[in-house]
Amino acid sequence: EFKQMKDVQSFKTYISSFGMWGILVSMGLQVLQVFIAFIPGEVVEIGLGFTYGAFGGTFICFAGIFLASSIVFFLVKKLGIKFVELFISMEKINSLKFVKNNINNPSKLQRITFILFFIPGTPKDLFTYFFGLTPMKYSEFIIISMLARIPSVISSTIGGNLIAKEKYVAAVILFIVTGIVSI
């Protein structure tokens, strides 16, 4: 049934089929999306905004992102590069040389973390794996990355909610502005 989803209404129908468990299923989808870093987070965020509204969708997204990012970060710290390679190629990891060059400077590493997680459309979940390989502490990583994600997640869930309310022009404008900020 999940494979047959073609639009946000299908997503809402699917999630609604779980009744009160739909929130946990939604959070599970968000967790899965973070673990499988090549699935675009915005798609899930828009779907959750459509299904639960801007506030509810944002809350579910952040709960799932927090849980998954924490698990990924701790697993990478414990298991190292071999764990990362299960999900991300060494080629992609090596492409992050601009970050690697600043690993030993904590303030630069924190700024880079914030910038990478702040910009909408960046592969934040890939970065979650990568930052687990750095000397950054969990508390620093989770606070910086979660704060930096706020604009992107909120704009996606608001966009999904606007689509649900059939305010398509407003949704398009929001997504265009978000795209411009990304560039």
LOMARSE-431133 format. One record per residue (C-alpha): chain; residue in one letter; x, y, z; residue number from 1. Coordinates in steps of 0.001 Angstrom, whole numbers, plus 500000, padded with zeros to 6 digits. Example, Ala and Ser with C-alpha at 12.3 -4.5 7.8 and 13.67 -1.06 7.14 Angstrom:
# residues 2
A	A	512300	495500	507800	1
A	S	513670	498940	507140	2
//
This chain:
# residues 183
A	E	500000	500000	500000	1
A	F	502892	502390	500866	2
A	K	504459	501773	497427	3
A	Q	501296	503012	495690	4
A	M	501459	506537	497152	5
A	K	501623	509107	494400	6
A	D	500687	512345	496166	7
A	V	500157	513915	499576	8
A	Q	496506	512880	499706	9
A	S	497538	509233	499285	10
A	F	500084	509774	502071	11
A	K	497389	511221	504363	12
A	T	495005	508353	503557	13
A	Y	497755	505824	504297	14
A	I	498707	507440	507609	15
A	S	495045	507872	508600	16
A	S	494465	504145	508052	17
A	F	496506	503528	511225	18
A	G	494105	505547	513370	19
A	M	495684	506791	516571	20
A	W	498860	504864	515730	21
A	G	499322	507096	512686	22
A	I	501442	509517	514694	23
A	L	503887	506748	515626	24
A	V	503908	505476	512038	25
A	S	504614	509041	510867	26
A	M	507441	509408	513343	27
A	G	508771	506042	512209	28
A	L	508737	507235	508591	29
A	Q	510691	510334	509641	30
A	V	513211	508146	511494	31
A	L	513529	505875	508452	32
A	Q	514033	508909	506206	33
A	V	516953	510106	508358	34
A	F	518560	506650	508438	35
A	I	518240	506213	504686	36
A	A	519964	509478	503899	37
A	F	519141	509563	500178	38
A	I	515371	509951	500782	39
A	P	514638	513705	500679	40
A	G	513409	514880	504085	41
A	E	511278	517615	502583	42
A	V	508953	515023	501025	43
A	V	508131	513496	504414	44
A	E	507895	516947	506033	45
A	I	505428	518194	503400	46
A	G	503368	515018	503817	47
A	L	503280	515421	507589	48
A	G	502322	519096	507260	49
A	F	499512	518046	504906	50
A	T	498358	515294	507267	51
A	Y	498747	516909	510700	52
A	G	498901	520636	509964	53
A	A	501829	522978	510353	54
A	F	502148	522626	514149	55
A	G	501450	518894	514452	56
A	G	503549	518055	511391	57
A	T	506466	520119	512691	58
A	F	506289	518446	516113	59
A	I	506255	514939	514600	60
A	C	509093	515810	512210	61
A	F	511282	517180	514990	62
A	A	510572	514220	517265	63
A	G	511551	511774	514507	64
A	I	514583	513810	513421	65
A	F	515784	514134	517031	66
A	L	515395	510402	517682	67
A	A	517014	509269	514439	68
A	S	519838	511835	514541	69
A	S	520653	510800	518100	70
A	I	520720	507104	517221	71
A	V	522794	507656	514074	72
A	F	525253	509930	515887	73
A	F	525761	507434	518742	74
A	L	526076	504449	516387	75
A	V	528671	506284	514302	76
A	K	530608	507260	517446	77
A	K	530543	503638	518636	78
A	L	531006	501741	515350	79
A	G	532923	504289	513272	80
A	I	533439	504489	509537	81
A	K	532388	500880	508873	82
A	F	528874	501728	510046	83
A	V	528798	504889	507942	84
A	E	529844	502935	504851	85
A	L	526701	500788	505176	86
A	F	524659	503873	504240	87
A	I	527032	506301	502498	88
A	S	529820	505720	500017	89
A	M	533390	506735	500845	90
A	E	533245	508918	497745	91
A	K	530506	511046	499318	92
A	I	532315	511171	502650	93
A	N	535525	512262	500952	94
A	S	533628	514976	499069	95
A	L	533188	516794	502396	96
A	K	536838	517925	502461	97
A	F	535885	521503	503390	98
A	V	534490	520120	506641	99
A	K	537364	517694	507194	100
A	N	539823	520575	506944	101
A	N	538149	522254	509924	102
A	I	537596	519241	512191	103
A	N	540254	520273	514679	104
A	N	538867	523783	515135	105
A	P	535766	523425	517356	106
A	S	534310	526882	516656	107
A	K	534681	526475	512876	108
A	L	533206	522983	513083	109
A	Q	530202	524342	515000	110
A	R	529688	527148	512451	111
A	I	529944	524716	509535	112
A	T	527456	522404	511247	113
A	F	524976	525243	511699	114
A	I	525338	526487	508109	115
A	L	524995	523021	506558	116
A	F	521895	522193	508596	117
A	F	520395	525660	508135	118
A	I	520405	525719	504321	119
A	P	517201	524129	502954	120
A	G	517777	521286	500529	121
A	T	521205	520211	501791	122
A	P	521644	516497	502525	123
A	K	521332	516950	506287	124
A	D	520999	513248	506986	125
A	L	524280	512525	505217	126
A	F	525834	515215	507412	127
A	T	524454	513485	510511	128
A	Y	526552	510445	509645	129
A	F	529583	512569	508874	130
A	F	529506	514676	512058	131
A	G	529447	511486	514109	132
A	L	532953	510899	512760	133
A	T	534204	514238	514082	134
A	P	535337	515077	517629	135
A	M	532098	517055	518134	136
A	K	530193	516161	521305	137
A	Y	526650	514851	521020	138
A	S	525170	517767	522978	139
A	E	526804	520314	520643	140
A	F	525750	518428	517546	141
A	I	522122	517878	518525	142
A	I	521545	521443	519746	143
A	I	523190	523073	516718	144
A	S	521672	520760	514112	145
A	M	518150	520864	515565	146
A	L	518137	524662	515877	147
A	A	519496	525054	512359	148
A	R	516813	522750	510909	149
A	I	513931	524858	512251	150
A	P	513379	527095	509169	151
A	S	513557	524226	506694	152
A	V	511221	521899	508604	153
A	I	508730	524651	509387	154
A	S	508641	525877	505781	155
A	S	508041	522317	504533	156
A	T	505275	521547	507018	157
A	I	503619	524929	506440	158
A	G	503823	524241	502700	159
A	G	502165	520857	503194	160
A	N	499461	522482	505305	161
A	L	498873	525154	502645	162
A	I	498432	522401	500050	163
A	A	495931	520659	502344	164
A	K	493969	523920	502554	165
A	E	494162	524225	498740	166
A	K	496145	527460	499011	167
A	Y	498352	526423	496122	168
A	V	499627	529893	495185	169
A	A	500791	530527	498752	170
A	A	502460	527097	498835	171
A	V	504248	527744	495533	172
A	I	505443	531148	496751	173
A	L	506708	529580	499992	174
A	F	508581	526859	498101	175
A	I	510067	529389	495660	176
A	V	511285	531603	498513	177
A	T	512735	528537	500248	178
A	G	514442	527538	496989	179
A	I	515945	531008	496591	180
A	V	517259	530890	500156	181
A	S	518775	527458	499372	182
A	I	520639	528826	496379	183
//
